[in-house]
Amino acid sequence: MKKEYNIVELFSGIGSQARALKNIGIRINVQATCEWDIHAFIAYDAIHESCFNLPEVERQNKQELLDKLKNYTLSNDGKEAMNYQTLRCYSEEVLKRILSAIKRTNNLVDISSVTGAQMPDDTDILTYSFPCQDLSNVGAFHGYNKGIDKYSGSRSSLLWQVGRILSEMKDNGKEMPRYLVLENVPTLLSARHIGNFNLWINELEKLGYISKYFQLNAKDFGIPQNRPRLLMLSVFIGNDKHRKEVVNKYFENLTSRQIVEMYKKSRYYKEKRILDLLRIPQGKDDTLWDEAVACTPNDTKSRKKIWMENPKILDEKGNLTSEEYIRTITTKQDRNPNSGNICFDSGIVGKGKFRYLTPRECLLFMGFRDKDYENIVKNNPKVRNGAVLFPRDKIIRMAGNSIPVKLLEGFFYQFYHLERIIE
């Protein structure tokens, strides 16, 4: 194994990949990230780097900040580009956090604008967890059904931008990344999308990669969340026939079950239970109390329906119900269906007798730490009119868009074995 691995995280979100690699003892050097959602990349910076502004950014006034930031294609919601007028409405402190995060995390920001010439050399691992909205069942329900069709303009079709960047790297004679790691929803294998997915695998083959995909579930890796995912590993072999033979043999003998078993036998595997990750306040003076109250809905007919039609995680006595895993954490909890409900009586008139998962708990069930949540909210500047950069729902959305860290730990753990074979 190398002493340090250079990685590039495309669609980097809040950095599940970086966290997973560190957790299993692989030292990394993040050469670049790429994320246009300002909340996600500021959270990435807070979790992995710093909660404070760079000194050179701190000295700039609002107009100087705007002059620099207007050159980036930024998004406020991860769906559409933000116009300059919206950017101008942000407070000076928020603009400083945006620019500091971009610089400190080497953020390329807009995948559509990234060129192969910009990509670093000597990259060991390139990850690309492209948007799943046009692939997932939830997305289809809301009318996102263009999939990864080329030139469709869908968010999921941004996958092909990765192919363009890799092609430009090859055309420019740049060194290709040794490994590519794809993560997305298993719906990629459905009849609607499998043709495009096979086209993508063929495109990678032309670029010199051999690929194999695996259907995995977070609950098998020690995190109590039922979250099926599709991951694919692509290994660069170029024109090396011997390397091709070695990698093909490795892939032929590798199954999803073996990936799970290898990780479970490692010293990094530690199973978490639901009760290990719930944060139950011990009283009104507990800092967790306000978090719980903020996720307690009003006592309305629609919210009672959410209570009746979703799993109960804890009962009235604070005991765990029969649920062994929570449902998949999505971008919202105040919805039907959600990940599950917890009995909670705040004593506040007009409030229901249950609550949803808090933002902190959503991050914990994705494999992040209490400290990560606290770093996000530590510097939570006001955007405008009293609104803060990271309200409750923004953090829940970021968690729902992320990848379970322990699942990635298990997937990356095979690198210890694969690297020895290749070397």
N, C-alpha and C positions, 0 to 999 in steps of 0.2 A: 504493500500500500504506500501511496505517496504520503509525505508528511503533511502536505496541505493541498486542498483541491480548490481550483478556481471555478466559481459558478456564476452563471447568468440566470436571473429569474425573470422570464417574460410573464406578463399578467401576474405580477408578484404579489398582489393583495397585501396581506399583513405579514407575509413571510413564513408560512408553514414549512416550506421546504428548507429554508435556512435553519429554523429551529430544530427540525427533525434530524438533520445532518449533525448538528452540534450535539444533540442529545445522545447519539450513538457513538460519540467520540471521534467523528471525522472533522478535522480542522478545515475550515473553509476561508477562502478569500472571495468576498462578493465583488466581482468585477463590475457588474451592472445590474440594475433592476429596470423594470419597465411597467409603469402603472399610471393611468391618467386620473383615477379617482382620488381627489385630494384627501379625503378622509382616510382611505386605505393607505396611501403612502406616507401620510403624517403619522398614522398609527404604527406603520412598519418602522419608521424612524424612532418613535418613542419606545417600541418594544426592543429593537435590536441595537440601536445606536444611542440616542440622547433625547431628552425632553426639552433641551434648551437650544436657543438660536445660535448660529455661527457668529463669531465676533464681527466678521466683515459684513454680515447681513444686518446685524443689530444696529450698525451705524447708519444704515440707509433710511431715508424718509419715504413716505408713502408713494410719491410720484416716481422715485427711483426704483422702488420695488415693482410698481405697475409697469414701468418701461421694460423691465427684465422679464416679468411674468407673461406679458402679452405675446411673447414669442413662443410660448408653449400652448399646446392644445390640452386644456384641463377640463375636468368634468366634476360637477357637484354631486351627481347621483350615480355615476358609473354607467350611464346609459347614453347621454347626449353631451356634446361639447358645450362648455360654458362660454357665454359671450362676454365681451370686455366690460359691458355695463354692469353685469353681475359681479365681475371681479372687482370693479371699482367700489362696490357697496361693502366689501369686506373691510374689517378694521385693519389698521396697520399691523397689529400684533399677529393676526391670522396670516397676513401676507408674508410676514417674516417667517412664520412656521412653515408655510408652503415652500418658500425659496430655500430655507435651511434644509428641509427634508429632501428636496430635489438634489441639492448639491452633495449632501452628506451620504446619500444612498446611491449616488451615481445613476439617478433615475433618467432613463431615456424617454419617459412619459408616454408618447403616442406611438403605438406599435406601427401605425400606418405610415409614419414619417421616418422610422428607423431604417437606415441603409446598412447593407453588408459591410461597407467600408468603416462604419462606426463601431462595428462589433469588435471586441477585444480578441487578441490572439491567445493561444494556449488555454482555451476554456476546456475544463474537464467535464462539467455537467451543465447542460442547458435545460431548464424546466419551462414548460408551457402549459399552464392550466387555463385554457381559453374559456371565454364565457359560455355557460351552459343553458342560458335562458331559452334559446331557440331549439334546444334538444330535450329539455326536461319535460315531464308530464305537467308540472305546475306552469311552465312557460307556455305549453300548448293550450292549457286551459285559458290563459290570458291572451291568446291569439298570436303567440310567437311560434310560427311553424315553418320558417324558411330553412331551418336546420343549418348545415354547413355548405349549402349550395354555393358554388363559386359565383362571385359578382352579385350575390343577392342583396348585399348591404346589411345582412343580419349581423348581430354581434358575434354569434357563434362562427360565422364565416371568416372572422379574423384569424382563424387557424391558418388560412392560406397566406397570410402575411408572414407567418413563420417560415413557410416554404420559400417565399420570395427572398427573405433575408438570408436564408441558408444558401440559396442559389447565387445570390450576389456575392456572398463570401467565397464560394467556390470559383466564380468567374474572376474574382479579384485575386485569386491565388492565396487566399487567407487559410490558415489552419482551421480545419473543421472541428467543432466540439466533439469530444470523445464519446460522450453519452448524451442522449436526449431522453427526457422523462415527460410523458404526457399524462395528465389526469383530467378525467371528466366523468360524465354520467354513463351508466351501462347502456342507455338508450342509443348510443352510437352504434350498437350492434343490431338495432331493430331493422326491419325490412325497409323503413323509410330512409335510414341513414347509412346502412352498411355499404352501399355502392360508393358513396363519397368517402367513407372511411377507408375502404380498400384502395381507392384512388390515391388517398393521402399516403398510405403505406407504400404504394408503388412509386410515388414521387420521392419518398425518402430513400427507397432502394436505388433509384437513379443517382441520387446524391452520394451513395456509398454506404448506406446504413442497412443493417439487418434489424428487424423489429419483432417483438412478441408482446402481445397484450394479455392482461390477466383481470378477471373479475374478482374483486376483493370486497370485504365488508369491514368497516371500522370496529365492529363488535368482536371480531376475531383477533384483534390486536391489543386487547386489554382496555378498551375504552367503552363504557356502557351506552353506546349510541348505535342504533341500527341505521347504518349509512352505507349502502352499496355503492361502489365506485369502480371505474375502469381505469387501469393504469397500463401504460405501455413503455417499455424500455427499448431504445434504439441504440445500437452499438455501431460506431464508425469502423468499417473494415477497408474502405477504399478499394484498391486492386490487390490487396494482400490475400492470396488464396488460402494460405495456411491459417491466417487469422479468421477468415470466413468459415473454414472447416471447424475450428475450435469453438467459435461463437454459436454456430448452428448446432453443434453437438450439445453445448450447454443449454440452449433453448429447448431442444428436443426433450431433454430430461427434466426440465423445470416446470412445475405445476403451481397453481395457486396454493394448494395445500402445503407444498414444500416451503413456499415463501413464509407462510404462517408458522410452520413448525420450526424453521431455522431461527426465526425471531424469538419464538417462545423459549427456545433452548439457550438464548443469549443472556448475558448478564444485564442487558438493557430492558428486558421485558419485565414489567410490573403491572399486574392487573388492577384496574380501578373499578370500584363499585359505585353505584348511584349515590349512596350516602357519603362517599368520599368526596364527591364533587358538589353536592348541594351545600349552600351556605345559609344555614337557618339562624336567624337572629335570636339572641338570648333575652332580649328585652328592648324597650324603646330607646335606651341609651346606647345600644349597640349600633355601630355604623352600618351594619347590614340591614337594620330596620328600615331606614329610608329607601334603600334599594328595593326591599320587598314591597313596601307601600307603593312605590312608583310603578310596580308591575302588578298591582291589584286593580282589576277593572271595576267600573261602576256597576251597581246591582241593577242591570237592565235585562230585558227579555233576551236580547241577542247574546249577551255574555253568559246568561244562564244556560243557553243552548251550547255554548262552547264548553261549559263545565260538564254538561250531560253527555256530550258526544265525543269527548277525548279521554285518553287514559288518565287515571288518578295516580300520581307518583307517590304522594304521601297522604295518609288519611287524617281524620280529625285529631287523632292522638299522636300524630307525628311519626307513625309507623310506616315503613315501606310497604306498598301494596305488592301484588303479585308480579308487577312489571319488572323484568330483569334488565331490559334496555329501554332507553327513551327513544321516541321516534326521531327521525332525521331532523336536525336543527335547520330550519329554513330562515329566510331573511326577515320573518315577522313571527311574533309569538301571540300577539293579540289578533288571532285569526282562527278560522275553523277549516281544516284541522290544524292543530299545533303539535308541539313536541310532548305535551303532557301538562297536567295541572297539579298544584300543590295546595292542600288545605291551609288557609291562613286567615285569621280573623284580626284585622287591624283595629277593630273597635271604632272605626270612623264611619259616621252616619252616611249612608248612600253608597258605601263600598261593598263589593261582594265578599264572600267568605272564602275565596281562593285567590291564588296568584299564578302568574306565569313564571317561567324561568327568567331570572334577571340577566342583564348584559354580562355581568361577571360570570354567572353560571354557564351561559352560552359559550363563553370563551373557554371555560374550564372543560366543558364537555367536548370541545374541539382540541383539547390537549395543551392549551396555553396555561399560564400560571396566574395566581392572584396578583403577583407583582406586575405582570404584563397589563392586566386591567388597570391597576393603579397607576402605572406609567402613562397610560393613554389619557386618563382623566386628571393626572397631576397638573398638567398645564392645559387647561381647557378654556382657551380665550373666548371672549365674546365676539361673535361675528358681527352682529348689528342688532339694535333694538332689544338688547338683553338676551338674545338667543346665543347659545354656546356652540362651539365647533362640534362637540361630541355629545349630543343628547342621547337619551336611552336607545331610541330606535335606530340611530346610526350605528351604534356599537353592535346591536343585535344583527343588523344587516351585514356588517363586516364579518361577524362570526359565521353567519349562514352562508356567506360567499366563500368561506375559507375551506381548507382541507384538514381532516383530522390528523394531527401531528403524529400520533402513535401509528396510524396506518402507514404514513410516509416513512416512519422509523423502520417498520418492518420491511417495506419495499426497498429502502436504501441499504438495509443491512446485508442484502445479498451481494453488495459491492465488495465486501470483504472476501467472499468466495470467488466472485467473477474476476476481480483484479489479480488474484493469485493464479488463476487459470490462464489469463491472457499474458501475464508477465512470464 
